[in-house]
């Protein structure tokens, strides 16, 4: 079933509405005037013809003898005019071929009512007026009594119909003439209505684009003015809230960056101490050795957390840059796994040598986070597959574990998010996947998470091949 096209724009709908109202109003007014004039014209014509017939009858009746003979009936018929039928008992005086239009209903009504009766009919495609009346006799004392004579006249209303048709055409012409002014008025009205709406739209777009200082001039005192005031108040409130939020975010980022920076020196010292402690741990007693190993583990964890926080602060501050070079992606992935001793645990497959211009260190961070996450939270076998198309390079990491629950998928890249709330002391900081995503976006790519076909988790890193390295953030350097 095909659907009719409908005007979609507000301007089109306003134009259609204004034009329809104007044209329908003009047409209704013209049609009503034409109908009233038609009714008045038909009524006046009917009254005029009826009065003419009765007047002629009254002029001849005093000269008739009763009971009348055929000559009297012929004289009465001739006085009334053509297309007239005069009857008296069994005698008839007929003049004109159209008297055959006199209906039985009309004759029955005249006899039963004993009064003048009119009837409008259509015969042969033309309108006719039938007039029937009994003839009464006036006695010397003024009393009136029926004479038994009946007069029926047939009158043509074609001229009246032509006049009424002319009125109808005039009504149609009037409605048509109302169309151009209606369109003009609709354009003017829609312009006055749509101008503030367009201003509201433009201001909303500026606000959406980040121009929180966008405001609308307040003019008039109608509903659109009230809407303008409301939009301005909303923009003011939004600007105040966003300013406060940005200040808080800036303070939080500065705090994290400052704390991380200040911790680097003591952590370096602490790292050196725990290395010495690790060397001497073998000669300690069991309880002391366990405490030393715990201190070494937690110190390394703290160092990684501080490094991750500093990396996140660079992303937030917009100071993260790329050191671009031509890199063999397959070789870089293999080196990443080899450096961490994962080549025996992870199955690496690659279709061919793939050269891409990117930051090798940041690619190593992304692959290490994805592969390490699969080893820690998934189950073997863990697979890394490197492939390429004309548009992008894909690095897919899958495991055979239970996979990612549906409620976890939307949050896997959130900072400090851990799927298992009880597992708060795991080696991870909760920032690894968030940092991997930021590094991918820094290259113009993306990282997505989902479920593998045979179960388990599936992470896919996509890096574009045709992106200009000097375009946007990809041209920055750390």
N, C-alpha and C positions, 0 to 999 in steps of 0.2 A: 504494500500500500504506500503510494507516494505521498510525501508530506508537502504541503504548500509552503513556499518560502514566506517567511515573516520578516518585517523590518526589524533589524537588530539594534540599530543605534538609537539613542535617546532622541536625537534630532529628527530622525525619520519617524519615530513613533509620535512625537509631538506634532510634526507636520500632518501626518495622516489623521491624528485626532482632531486638530484644529480644522482641517479642510472638511472632514466628515461632518463635524458639528455645524460648520458654517453652511455647507451645501445642503445638508439635511434640514437645517433650520429654514433656509431660504426655500427649499422645495416644499417643506411642510406648510410654510406660510402661503406660498403661491398656490399650492394645491388646495389648501383650505379656502383661500379667496376664490379660486376658480370654482370649487364645489358650491360655495355660497352663492356666487353669481349664477351658476348653472341652475341651482334650485330656484332662485328668485326669477330667473328668466323663464323657466318652464312654468312656474306657478302663475306668473303674470300673463304669459301667453294663453295658458289654459283658462284663466279667468276672463281674459279679453274675448276669446272665442266663445266661451259659454255665455257671456253677457250679450254678445252679438246675436247668438241663436235665440236666446230668450226674448231679446228686444224685438226681433223680427216676428217672432210668434205672437207676442203681445200686441204688435201693431196690426196683425191680420185677424186675430181671433174675434174682435167685436163685429167684424163684417160677415162672419160665417153664420150659416143657418144650421139649426139642429133639429133632427139628426142630419149630419152632413152627407152630401152625395160625393161622387168621385170628383166632380168639378171643384168642389170646395177643398177636397184633399189635395188636388193638383195645384190649386191656387196657394194653399198654405205651404206646400213643398217648394213651389217656385219662389215664394217670399223668403223662405229660409235660405235657399241657395243650392248649389250643386252638391252632389253626394249626400242626398237627404232621402230618408225613408219615412213616410207618414202612413200610419195604419189606423183603421177604425173597424173593429170587429173583423169581418172577412175581407174588407176592402183594403187595398194597398196602393200607394202612389210612390213610385220609385223614380229617382233621378240620379244618374251616375253609376258607373260600374263598381265603385268602391263601397257601395252600401252593403255588399256581401260580407264586409268585415264586421258587421254588427253581430255580436255574440249572443248566444242564448242566455248567458249569465247576466249580460247587461239588461236584456228585455225582462228577465225574471226579476231583477233588482228594481227596475222601474215600476213594475206592476205590484210587487210586494210592498214597496215603500211609498208608492204614489208620490214620488218626489224626483227632482232632477238628480241624475247619476252620471258620473264621468268615469272613463276607463282608458288607460294608456296601454297600447299593445304595439308589438313589432311584427310586421308582415311583409314578406318580400324584401327583407333587409332594410325596411324603412319604418320609422316610428309614426304612429297614428294616435289621434285623440278621438274617442267615441263619446258622444254626448246624447243622452236619452232623457226625455222629460215628458210627463203627461200634460195634456192641455186641460185647463180648468175653465169653467164658465162662471161669470160673475152675474148674479141676479140683481134686479133693480134695488133690492134692499141691501145689496153689498155682500151677500153671502156667496161663497165660492163652492162649486161642486164639480166633480170630475165629469168630463165630457165623453170619456172613452177613447179619445184621440191620443195617439202616442207619436211623438216626433223623435227620429234618430238621425243625428248628423255625424258625418265622418270628416275629420279635418286632418290634413297632412302636417306633421311636425318636422319634416326634413330640414326646413330653414332654421328651426330652433336648434336642431342637432348640429348643423354646420356652425352656428354661433357658439354652441357649447364646446365643440371641437377646437374652435379658434381660441377659446379661453384656456383649454388644456394645453395647447401649443404655446400659448403665452406663458403659462405656468412653467413649462419645461424650459423655455428660453430664459425666463427670469432666474431659474435655478442654475442654468449654464452660465449666465452672466455673473452670477455670484461666485463662480469658481476662481477666476484670477484675483479678485480682491481677497478672497479667503486664503489663497496661497500666500499672497503678500503679507497679510496680517499674521498668518502662521509663521512665516519666516521672521518677522519682526518680534513676535511673541517668543518664539523658540530661542532667538538670539538673546533676548533679555533674560530668559530663564537659564540658558546654557552657559552664559558667560561666567556667572559665579560658580557653576558646577565645574567648568574647566579650570577655574582658579583653584578650587578645592582639590581637583585631581593633580594639578601641577605642584601644589604645596605638599600633598601627600607623597608624591614621587620624590620631591626634594628631601622630605623627612626620611623616606625609606632609603635614600642614597646616602644618608648620614648628615645632611644639612639641618641640624637641630635648631638653627636660628631662623628657619623659614616661618613666616607669618603671613596672614591674610589681612588686607585692609577691611575694616568694619564700616559698612555703609548701609543706610536704610534701617528699617525696623520690622522686616518680615521674617518668615521662618528660615529663609536662607541666611539671613543675618545672624539669627540665633545659632544656626549650625556653624557659621564662621567663628562666632565667639567660642563655641564649644571646642572646635578644632584648635583654635589658638590656645585655649586653656590646656587642652590635652598636650599640645606641642611644648608648652611651657613646663608642664609637669614632667613630660618625658625628658626634656633637656636637663632639668634639675636632677632627675633620677640618674640619667646617664652620666652626667658630670660627676655625681657622687660615686657612682659605680666605677667609673674610669679612675677616679682618684684612689679608690680603695684597691682596685686591681694594680694600679701603678705602685702603690705603697706595698702591696703584698709581693709583687715581683721584685721590687727593690730590696725588700726584707729578705726574701729567699736568696737573691743574688749576693747580698752583703753577707748573710750568714754563711752561705756556701764558700764565699771567698775567704772570709775570716777563718773558716775551719780548715782550709787547705794546709796552712803552715803547721798547726798542731797535729793534724792528721798525718802529715808527712813525717813528723817526729814520732808519732805513735806507731806508724807503719814500720819505721826503722827499729823501734823498740820491740814490736811483736816479731819481727824477723829474727832478732837476737834471741827473743824468748822461744821462738820455734826451734832454733838451733839447740838451745839448752833444755828443751822439754823432755828429750829422751832420757836424761839423767835424773829427772825428778821422780818423786814418789807418785803413786797412782792418783791420789786426790789432787795433788798440786799439778800433775800433768793434765788431768781433766779440766781443771780450772784454766790452765794456760791455753789449752786447745780451744776452749770456749771463748776466751778473750781474743785469741787470734781470729777465730771465725767471725765474731761480732765486729771486730775492727775492720776486717776486709769488707764485711757487709756495709758498715758505716761509710767506708771509703767509696764503695760503688754508689751508695745512695747520694752522697754529696756530689759525685761526678754527674750522676743523672740529674740532680737538681740544678746544677750549673748548666747542663745542656738544655734543660727545659727553660731556664731563665733566658738563655740566648734566643731560643725560639720566640718566647713571649716578648722580648725586647726588640725583635726584628734584626738582631745583629748576626744571626747565623748565616754563613756564606759557604759557597762551594769551592773546593779546589779541583777544578776540572782537568781531566786528562783522558786520553783514549785507553780504555780498560777492556781486557778480555774478560767478559762477565763470567764465563764458565770457569776460567782459571781463578778469578777472584773468589768465587763461591768455594771452589776446592781449597784454596789457601785458607779461607776463613774456617772451614771445618777441620783442616789439618792442624792449624795453629791451636785449636782447642781440644785436639785429640778425639774428634768425633767421626773421623772417616770410617772407623770400624763399626760405628753404631748407626750410621746414616747411609742410606743407599742414594748415591748421586747419579742422575742421568741427564745428559745434555745432547741435543741433536747435532750441534756443530759449534765451531768457534764463533763467538758473537762479540763483536767489538762495539762498544758504546762509549760516548763521551760523558763521563760522570765523575763524582767524587768517590774514590776507591775506599777511603776510610769510612764514609757514611754508608756505603753499600755493605761493608763488613759489619757495621753496627746493626743494620736492618736484618741481614741474614743470620747473624749470631742471635739476635733476639727471637726471631721466628723459629730457628732450629732449636735453640735452647728451651724455648717454651714447649715445643713438641716433645723433647726428651724428658722434661720435668713433669709435665702434666698428661702426656699421652702414653701410649704403649707401642713397643716395637711391632713391626718394622716402621721406622721413620724414613720417609722418602723426600728428596729434594729434586725437582725436575726443572731444568732450564730450557726454555723454548723461545722462539722469536717469530714474528711476522713482519710484514713491511711497515706496520704502524707502531709496534711496541715489542718490548722484551718482557717475558713472564718468568717469574721464579715462583714455583708452587711448592709449598711445604705441607705434607700430610703425615698423619700418624694413624695408628690403629686402635686408639683408645676409645673411651665412651663418647667422645665428641663434645660439642658445645651445646648446652641446653638452650632452648628457645629464649628463655628469659635472660640469658647471659650474653647472647649475640649482640644486642644493641649497646653493650657496655664494655666489650673487650678492649676497646682502645681508650677508655676513660682513664684518667690519671688516678693512680693508687687503687684501682679497682681490682679485687680478687674474687674469683667465683666462689671460693670456699672461705666463708667468713671465719671459720674456726682456724684455718691455716694462716695465722697472722705472722708466724715466725719463719716463713719460707725464705730462701735466699733472695728471691726477687723483691724489688722495691715497689712493684706495681706501676712502674713508669716505663718498662721496656717496650711494650707494644705501642704506647703513646709516642715514645721517641721514634720508633720505627715508622709510624705513620707520618710524623712530622718530617723525617728525613726523605720519605718517599715523595711527599708533597713539595719539598724543597727542590726536587728534581722534576717536578711537573707530573709526577705519577701518583699512585694510590696503593693502598693495601686494603684488601677485603678479607673477611672471615666468614666461614660457613662450615657445612658438614660435608665430609668426603662421601663418595658413592658407596663404599663398603663400610661406612661408619668411621668414626674418628673425626678429628678437626682438620680443617683445610684453610690455609692462609695463602693468598696470592698477591705477590708484589708485581705491579705493572709499571714499567718505565717507558715513556714515549721515545721513539727513535727519531722523529722529525721535528722535535722541539728545538728552537734556537737556544743554545746554552747561554747566550748573552741577554736573553729576554727575561725580565723580571728578576725574581729571587735567585734563579739558577745562575745568574752571573755574579753573585756575591762570593766573597772569599773570606774564610775564617783566618 
